[in-house]
Amino acid sequence: MSKKFQSFKNVISHAKEYGFVFPSSEIYDGLSAVYDYGQNGVELKNNIKEYWWKSMTLFNDNIVGIDASIFMHPTTWKASGHVDAFNDPLIDNKDSKKRYRADVLVEDYISKIESKINKEVEKASKRFKETFNEDKFLETNEKVKEYKNRIKIILKRLNESLDKDNLKDVKKLIEELGIACPESGSKNWTDVKQFNLMFGTKLGASVDSATELFLRPETAQGIFVNFLNVQKTGRMKLPFGIAQIGKAFRNEIVARQFIFRMREFEQMEMQFFIPPGTQKQYYEDWKKKRLNWHISLGMGKENYRFHDHEKLAHYADAACDIEFNFPFGFKELEGIHSRTDFDLGNHQKYTGKKIQYFDPELNESYVPYVVETSIGLDRMFLSVFCNSLIEEKLEDGSLRTVLKIPKELAPNKVAILPLLKKDNLPEMAKEIFKKFRSEIKSVYDDKDAIGRRYRRQDAIGTPFCITVDHKSIEDQTVTIRERDSMKQKRVKIEKALNEITQKVSITNILKTL
Ligand code: GAP
């Protein structure tokens, strides 16, 4: 059986056709970069949340959870640096009237050079076959060295200009590289301007007295402002962490690639509070733990890599991304940041209130340092969905589309299917369904021929199908069909529930962490 991963276009249409992701308010032609999750999407999303939440709060005895509000006191965002520094450099094309992130235009240019490197690798690997050593080739090939050097020079210039807020030079770089508008091909650009990504809103009934608020651009600040509340009421000792899952909002200029970059999205963030001076050790620890969390899902070690940040955010002394191999290349899935005492220190400054921890071992008080892990739930969803959607050519030459989602994350764990819609088979299948649904997410389906029902379940990633046939009535057995291998076996009904429940439990993966 050959396998083929689907194109990104197919991923998007499959997500819609099978009730995973819909464009928001689609009957009004949608809203750019805003999406809704359908009946299967919400289940997958909830299972990813459960995997993350339990790994944080059950499998670490020093991490607790909270659920803070989206609205926060406006000074929070002054203290966090978001009012002054949460900007993207934007540029407009005068002819097409399209708006772009200036840094993304340059990064896209760099991606094209990277593709050229990949082509050289491909060519050489075909030429040298099994004697080909990719690492050595990348180090020694003159053309590749030249491409790499070019990337280094461009990135250095871009980062230096952005760090110094030298937007004139960013425009000059775009012009020097000859970057054209992807829509129109025109090189007629405006100046580069900074654009704050926070959405504003108002609190209060009357126009005069209304307070200007922001929709939170990260969930982390809800954790920082509750540091003392949790530490004191939970009698927490350092090191300890606070985890949270919730919505965040960013007025992204370039919102594209489906649910990869949205204007309303969900984050799963954990702030780990530690004594100053220990941040390097904890940063490395969390890098390892988080990579392991991803790899444990079984979607291929080779699909993840670290990318260290050269340009650090205003709050960090070290930062990296865990990147995933999406259909459009390796891109950020999760961020791990050593945030120093920046946030708690600034909240202390802006509130005038002491936000410190008394360390009984050192007999002194200090503002804790923080290592943060921050993953976008929607990006995690996309990584699972893209990686799982497979087209297989079967032995009889037919094609099947199957969503090989890790079974622990699948929206439905089992489908109960009577072979025929007669001879008391539906009645028996419904009885079995009632038993199953109180334990695991189950569906009942008696429409169409059995082959079509199997395909329908394959397409939404249901790992097991139970078929009730005439023999079931005689001897209380059913067949279990496994999604990935399509193999079937006959078992006693009372054993089936136990066997499937064990195979789909999230605890299986959690135990491997
Ligand atoms: N508290 C730190 C923070 O927010 P970030 O790197 O800006 O750091 C963390 O965001 C994660 O949130 C990213 O790795 C990504 O998975 C997700 N994310 C950020 N912006 C997003 C967007 N516009 N749409 C979907 N996910 C996004």
Boltz pocket constraint, residues with backbone or C-beta under 6 A from the ligand:
constraints:
  - pocket:
      binder: B
      contacts: [[A, 217], [A, 218], [A, 219], [A, 220], [A, 250], [A, 252], [A, 259], [A, 260], [A, 261], [A, 262], [A, 263], [A, 265], [A, 266], [A, 267], [A, 269], [A, 332], [A, 333], [A, 334], [A, 335], [A, 372], [A, 374], [A, 375], [A, 376], [A, 377], [A, 378], [A, 379]]
      max_distance: 6.0
